[in-house]
Amino acid sequence: MAPDHTCSAPTLVESLSAALALRETKSARRRLTVLPRTAVDFSSNDFLSLSTSRAYREKFLALLNNTPPSFPFASGGSRLLDGNSAYAEELENFVADFHQAPTALLFNSGYDANVGVLSSIPQPGDVILYDELIHASAHEGMRLSRAGARKMFPHSSPPGLREVLQSQIAADPAIRNGSRNVFVVVESIYSMDGDVAPIKEFIKVVDDLLPAGNGYFYVDEAHATGVFGPKGAGVVQELGVQNRMFIRVHTFGKALASHGAMVLCGPETRDYLINYARSLIYTTALGYPFLASIRAAYELLASGETTSLQYRLQQLIRHLRQRLDGLHTRPSVMFEIDHFPTSPIISLRTSQPRQLASACQEKGFIVRAIMPPTIPERKERVRVCLHAGNTEAEIDGLVRTVQVWLDESQRKAAKL
Ligand SMILES: Cc1ncc(COP(=O)(O)O)c(C=O)c1O
């Protein structure tokens, strides 16, 4: 007899479809899209335009072509089994030296690095304090960790960190006497808002409140790698506070035109991760082509060849900012610009981000509407990312399109 579904619970597929329909009603349903390659990129994280640069391609292809024929292209296994190589270890040493870190450990992605480190390093009962805008992968790692408490502090707020830390200290004598560890987890540049974290001010808070030295910084430099700091070494090195960081994470899928991530840390921590970080242990290691592409990018950084791209990017950031400041807005159309002065990530905040993004895409400019749950409710925006390979003319075209959209939105609002 056929099953009777007339008054039964929804099937799995019906539940999945209902969840999608709910997202649709909130204009928050995610879709995969392919935009034409001829369109102007104001969206990707390829901040230095390395992925299309001739210097990068030539270096990468030379490394591939010079590989001895016996050298396997695939890693063949987990790092702990057949996936390790002298090449991978040399690359780790090269990257550690570049970042003035004691050691480096390669993960397959920034996501894997954050999950692997944050899930394993905090010991049972430890405390994690994290910025409210920290990346989803850090949340995933913290969720899996054995920490006794995970407390959020207001975004990039040293007084906010102070308050949360003080209340943890008041509640727990083990923190006060230094026997319980406290991790402070931040990004150096935030992926959606593009602002740079006040790392020195955070250090001061931790120095004041944890004089026993049981406060440990964890800084994710995903968006700063290649873009900020000496030769693109990141914000931490720009500030000269590398020795105060317990863990730094640099990812290669953004400005470095590659894939994977390095965790910079001390030798004992590295060894611990090799033993306990499950996202490192239970996955096939990156194969030689990926290692070579990371090597190519770091050789360009170390030789100073990307410094002119960093400089060019800053010129374009200033140009876009000037043009955006010249926009004519009206109170009837919600429109605000969120921009940290030197950041290549700019938010055009509006209550109609999909419409604004579509208007720009129709004119051949790739920008994306960013909606909750990727960002908090009422923080909808169009995210604009600048690249060293953009031109002033492209920026002027984008800003003209935004102005036309604002004028049309204003006319529509006036008719209502
Ligand atoms: C701050 C931050 N950390 C980690 C990641 C993940 O890095 P990956 O893309 O290498 O997995 C991202 C990427 O979106 C990110 O923005």
The ligand as an SDF file (V2000), in Angstrom:
LIG
                    3D

 16 16  0  0  0  0  0  0  0  0999 V2000
   38.2880   36.7780    7.7980 C   0  0  0  0  0  0  0  0  0  0  0  0
   38.2630   35.5090    7.0440 C   0  0  0  0  0  0  0  0  0  0  0  0
   38.8210   34.4120    7.5770 N   0  0  0  0  0  0  0  0  0  0  0  0
   38.8310   33.2400    6.9290 C   0  0  0  0  0  0  0  0  0  0  0  0
   38.2610   33.1130    5.6920 C   0  0  0  0  0  0  0  0  0  0  0  0
   38.2720   31.7960    5.0070 C   0  0  0  0  0  0  0  0  0  0  0  0
   39.3840   31.7300    4.1960 O   0  0  0  0  0  0  0  0  0  0  0  0
   39.3810   30.7130    2.9400 P   0  0  0  0  0  0  0  0  0  0  0  0
   38.5950   31.3760    1.8630 O   0  0  0  0  0  0  0  0  0  0  0  0
   40.8170   30.5310    2.6290 O   0  0  0  0  0  0  0  0  0  0  0  0
   38.7240   29.4640    3.4210 O   0  0  0  0  0  0  0  0  0  0  0  0
   37.6910   34.2190    5.0720 C   0  0  0  0  0  0  0  0  0  0  0  0
   37.1110   34.0970    3.7170 C   0  0  0  0  0  0  0  0  0  0  0  0
   36.0550   34.4350    3.3950 O   0  0  0  0  0  0  0  0  0  0  0  0
   37.6750   35.4480    5.7650 C   0  0  0  0  0  0  0  0  0  0  0  0
   37.1130   36.5240    5.2420 O   0  0  0  0  0  0  0  0  0  0  0  0
  1  2  1  0
  2  3  1  0
  2 15  2  0
  3  4  2  0
  4  5  1  0
  5  6  1  0
  5 12  2  0
  6  7  1  0
  7  8  1  0
  8  9  2  0
  8 10  1  0
  8 11  1  0
 12 13  1  0
 12 15  1  0
 13 14  2  0
 15 16  1  0
M  END
$$$$
